[in-house]
């Protein structure tokens, strides 16, 4: 009887999703808090919009730079640790063989099963080093394009998120009405964002949406209170 092929589907974009989450979460909360805080003191929505756009520009640059530096730091750390492993494989061969054995013994393999693996690693030093990086140090080889991609993703997500609470102030002339609409659209955006995030990461979408709305709402509320206290 023919069997259908077994296909495993695993999500591979965790780093990109993390960048979107970081940028979008801050983009939804910080500009909202600024705009809401200024709405009680500003003479017109134009002032709120100008301040909000300036904050989005500055925030996206700062967040993108932070993502770039973090990714560069990860790449430099990996390169440094790999260089150390290269030296240890060359200079402390027996100790490194023992470390490989310990890893496999942790999975229940006997010394008889491990010996051919050690012999194979002796013939392929690059594979040996890759194994030590992953299973001894828990480090994955970073994508060389990761830093630039992370910076652009975080900055773009911040801009997209920041425009959500600010748009009502752009299209609605009444300060009070703009504030109410901004609150509603920000909560709706947090819920929708959490739902989509759940679908991508395998978490129950409704649960993810509620968590994102609650956490983001609390953060936005706290930031709003601080902004109002300062501006008032």
C-alpha positions in Angstrom: 0.0 0.0 0.0 1.6 3.3 -1.1 2.3 5.8 1.7 2.1 9.5 1.4 5.4 11.2 2.1 5.9 12.6 5.6 6.4 16.4 5.3 7.4 18.3 8.4 6.6 22.0 8.5 8.7 24.0 10.9 8.6 27.8 11.2 12.0 29.1 10.1 11.5 32.9 10.5 11.8 33.3 14.2 14.5 36.0 14.1 12.5 38.1 11.6 9.3 37.7 13.6 11.2 38.7 16.7 12.4 41.9 14.9 8.9 42.7 13.7 7.5 42.1 17.3 10.2 44.5 18.8 9.6 47.2 16.2 5.8 47.0 16.0 5.3 46.8 19.8 7.3 49.9 20.4 5.9 51.6 17.4 2.3 51.1 18.6 2.9 52.2 22.2 5.5 55.0 22.3 4.0 57.3 19.6 0.5 56.6 21.0 1.6 57.7 24.5 3.3 60.8 23.1 0.3 61.8 21.0 -2.1 61.1 23.8 0.0 62.9 26.3 0.3 66.0 24.1 -3.5 66.0 23.2 -4.3 67.6 26.6 -1.7 70.4 26.2 -1.3 71.0 22.5 -3.3 73.8 20.8 -4.0 71.8 17.7 -3.7 68.3 16.2 -1.0 69.7 13.8 1.4 70.1 16.8 0.6 66.5 17.8 1.2 65.2 14.3 4.5 67.1 13.9 5.8 65.8 17.3 4.5 62.3 16.5 6.2 62.2 13.1 9.5 63.4 14.6 9.3 60.7 17.3 8.6 58.0 14.7 11.6 59.1 12.7 13.9 59.3 15.6 12.5 56.1 17.2 12.8 54.0 14.0 16.4 55.1 13.5 17.3 54.3 17.1 15.5 51.0 17.1 17.0 50.0 13.8 20.5 50.9 14.9 20.0 48.9 18.1 18.9 45.9 16.0 22.0 46.3 13.7 24.4 46.5 16.6 22.8 43.5 18.4 23.1 41.4 15.3 26.7 42.5 14.7 27.5 41.6 18.3 26.1 38.1 17.8 28.2 37.6 14.6 31.4 38.9 16.3 30.7 36.6 19.3 30.2 33.6 17.0 33.4 34.4 15.1 35.4 34.7 18.3 34.1 31.4 19.7 34.7 29.6 16.5 38.3 30.9 16.3 38.8 29.5 19.8 37.3 26.1 18.8 39.7 25.9 15.8 42.6 26.4 18.2 41.4 23.8 20.7 40.7 21.2 18.0 44.3 21.7 16.8 46.0 22.0 20.2 43.8 20.0 22.6 42.6 17.2 20.3 42.1 14.6 23.0 40.2 17.0 25.3 37.9 17.9 22.4 37.4 14.2 21.5 36.3 13.7 25.2 33.8 16.6 24.9 32.3 15.1 21.8 32.0 11.7 23.6 30.2 13.4 26.5 27.7 15.0 24.2 26.8 11.7 22.5 26.8 9.8 25.8 24.2 12.3 27.0 22.0 10.9 24.2 22.6 7.3 25.3 25.2 6.2 22.8 27.9 3.8 23.8 31.7 4.3 23.3 31.5 1.7 20.5 28.9 3.8 18.7 30.8 7.0 19.3 34.2 5.8 18.0 33.3 5.9 14.3 31.9 9.4 14.7 35.1 10.6 16.3 37.1 9.0 13.4 34.9 10.8 10.9 35.4 14.1 12.7 39.2 13.5 12.5 38.8 13.5 8.7 36.6 16.6 8.6 37.8 19.2 11.0 35.2 21.8 9.8 32.4 19.4 10.6 34.0 18.8 14.0 34.1 22.5 14.7 30.6 23.1 13.5 29.4 20.3 15.8 31.2 21.8 18.8 29.8 25.2 18.1 26.2 23.9 18.0 26.2 21.2 20.6 28.8 22.4 23.1 28.2 26.1 22.9 24.7 26.2 21.5 25.6 28.7 18.8 24.3 28.7 15.3 26.2 30.3 12.4 24.7 33.7 11.9 23.4 34.9 8.5 26.0 37.5 7.2 23.1 39.7 6.1 21.3 39.5 9.4 22.5 42.8 10.8 21.2 44.9 7.9 18.0 42.9 7.6 17.3 43.2 11.3 17.9 47.0 11.2 15.5 47.5 8.3 12.9 45.1 9.7 12.8 46.7 13.1 12.8 50.3 11.7 10.1 49.5 9.2 7.9 47.8 11.8 8.4 50.8 14.1 7.2 53.2 11.4 4.2 51.0 10.5 3.2 50.7 14.1 3.8 54.3 14.9 1.5 55.6 12.1 -1.4 53.6 13.5 -2.1 55.7 16.6 -1.0 58.9 14.8 -3.2 58.7 11.8 -6.4 59.8 13.6 -4.7 63.1 14.5 -3.9 63.5 10.8 -7.4 63.0 9.5 -9.6 64.2 12.4 -9.4 67.9 13.3 -11.0 67.5 16.7 -8.4 66.7 19.4 -10.9 64.8 21.6 -12.3 62.7 18.8 -8.8 62.0 17.5 -7.7 60.7 20.9 -10.7 58.4 21.2 -10.2 57.0 17.8 -6.5 56.6 18.4 -7.2 54.5 21.5 -9.6 52.3 19.6 -7.4 51.7 16.5 -4.3 51.1 18.7 -6.1 48.4 20.7 -7.5 46.9 17.5 -4.0 47.0 15.9 -2.5 45.3 19.0 -5.2 42.5 18.8 -4.7 42.0 15.0 -0.9 42.0 15.4 -1.1 39.4 18.2 -3.4 37.2 16.1 -1.0 37.3 13.1 2.0 36.7 15.4 0.2 33.6 16.8 -0.4 32.2 13.4 3.2 32.5 12.4 4.7 31.2 15.7 2.3 28.3 16.2 0.7 29.8 19.3 -3.2 29.8 19.5 -4.0 33.0 17.6 -6.7 34.2 20.0 -4.5 33.6 23.1 -1.6 35.4 21.4 -3.9 38.3 20.4 -5.3 38.7 24.0 -1.7 38.6 25.5 -0.4 41.1 23.0 -3.4 43.4 23.6 -3.1 43.2 27.3 0.7 43.7 27.5 0.7 46.4 24.8 -2.3 48.1 26.3 -0.7 48.2 29.8 2.5 49.5 28.3 0.7 52.2 26.3 -1.4 53.1 29.3 1.6 53.5 31.6 3.5 55.5 29.0 0.3 57.6 28.4 0.1 58.3 32.1 3.7 59.4 32.3 3.4 61.6 29.2 0.2 63.3 30.6 1.8 63.9 33.9 4.9 65.5 32.3 2.8 67.6 29.8 0.2 68.5 32.3 
